[in-house]
Amino acid sequence: MSRLDHLWAGWRQAYLAGEQDQRELPDIPAGGSIFSAIERSGLPDEETFVVARGDTCFVLLNAYPYTSGHAMVLPKRVVGSLADLTEEEHAELWLMVRATVTALEAAYEPGGINVGLNQGRAAGAGVPEHLHVHCLPRWSGDTNFVTSVAGARVLPEALNDSWKRLREHWPA
């Protein structure tokens, strides 16, 4: 008889149940978003998981990642579409996407990288008012039965470890 292994990812239950995360969330000002509130919170980057900051954009770890290292690149200003970006924001956004991919490749040595943008709720954007580009490392066979059967993901690395890893590998 073989032993049944248990995979514990209890911290995800609040998200799966649609409940608010137990962490202290910053107040969202009128016209802002959860992302802009995090970026402007004044808290240390290692607490907010802000990986990098530019003049008009920043990189933030996803609080509910698909894989370890799942980062998002966002303009600091709350805009909902690519067409709403200024030329400066547009240029810096894509430069930071490239830097994020470079850091992910160096930090994780994945088999590939997903870079994706869901513009609008119908396209799958969880925070449609604040455009963000997802960048996440992928490996052959990194999907498994747990996601489809249990509706959960098993991540081998805590967010603070992902943050440290990406900061260590951020391009100069």
N, C-alpha and C positions, 0 to 999 in steps of 0.2 A: 504494500500500500504506500503511495507517495504522500508526502506531506503537502498541505495546501499553504502556499505563501500568501501573506497578507500585505498589500501595498497601502500605506497610510498617506493620505493627502487631505486630512481633515480640515485644513485651513481653507480649502476650496468650497466647503459646504455652504457657507454664507452666500457665495457668488452663485452657486448652482441653484440655491433656493430663492434667489432674487432678493436676498436680504442685504442690508447695508454692511459693508466691511466694518469690523470692529476698530480699525485704526481711526485715529482722530483725523477727520477730513477738514481742510480749510474752508472757510466761508467763500461762496462763489458770488462775486459782485455782479450787479446788474450788467448785462451785456458780456459777461465773462463765461468761462467754462471751467470744469473741474481741472483741465490741463493748465489753463492760465492761472487759476488759483494756486495750484501746486508750484508753478514756475515763479510766482510772485510772493510766495508764502514767507520768504525770509528764512526758512528752515535750511539746515545744511543739506547739501546735495546728497550725501550718503543716507539721509533720512527720507528724502523725497524721491530718490533714485533718478535724479537728473544726471545724465552721463556727461553731457557737454552743453555749453552755451555759446551762441554766436551773437552778433549784433541784433538780428531779427528772428532767429530761429533757435531751437534747442532740441536736445535728444533726451528722451525719457524712457525708462524701462516700463513695459506693460505690466500692470499690477496683476493681470490674469493672463499670463503668457501661454502660448501654444507650445513653446519649447523654451529651454533655458536660453537666455540672451535675447529674448524677443523685445526689441526696442521700437520706439516710434520717433519719427522726426516731425516736428511741428513748427509752424510760425508762432512767434510769441503773441502776435495779434490774432484775435479770434476771427477767423474767416471760414466760410463753409465750402468754398470751391477754389480750384486752381485759378480760375479767371479773376478771382478777387485779390490775388496776390499782387503786390507791387513787383517791379522788376528786381529790386534788391532782395525781397523776400524769396522770390522764385529762384534766383541764382543761388542764394545761400541754402535754401531748402535742399536743392539737388546736390550741392557740394557736401552738405552734411549727410545726405543719404549715402553718397560715395564713401565718406569717412566712416560712417557706421558699418557699411558692408566690409570695408577694409579691417576695422577693429574686430568684427565678428569672425572674419576669416582667420585672423591672427590668433584670436582668443580661443576659438572652438575647433578650428580645422574641420569645418563641416564638409559634407559632400556637395552641398549647394546652399543657396540663399534665396529665400522668398522676399521680394520687394513688392508691396502692394498698397493700393490706395482705394478705399471705399468712399466714394463721394456721394453723400446723401443716404438717408435711412434705407431706402429701397435697395441700395447697392450693398447694404450690410454695415454701414457706419454706426458704431455704438454711440459715438458723440458727434452727430452730423453737423453741429454748428461750428466745430473746430477741426478743420482739415488736418489729417495726420497720415504719414506714410509709415507702414509697418515694414520692418526689416527683421528677419528671423532666420537663424541657421537651421538647416535641414540635413538629415542623414537618410540614406537608403534604409527603408524598413523602420523609420522612426514613428510610424503610426502603428497602433496595436489595438487589440480587442477592448482594452479598458475604456477608451474614448467612446466606442460604439455601444458597448454593453453597459458600462457603469456611468456614462456621461461625465467622466472625469479625466483629467490628464495626470500622468505621473511625471514629475519633474525631479531630476536628480540634484538640482542645485537651488539653494535659497536665493531670493532676489538680491540680498546684500552681497552674496558671493558673485552673482552675475554682474552687479554694479562694479565691484572691485576688479573683476576680470576685464570688463570693457574699458574701464578707466586706465588700467595698466597697459592695454593694447591700443589706446586711442592714438591715431596718427599725429605726429608733431605738426 
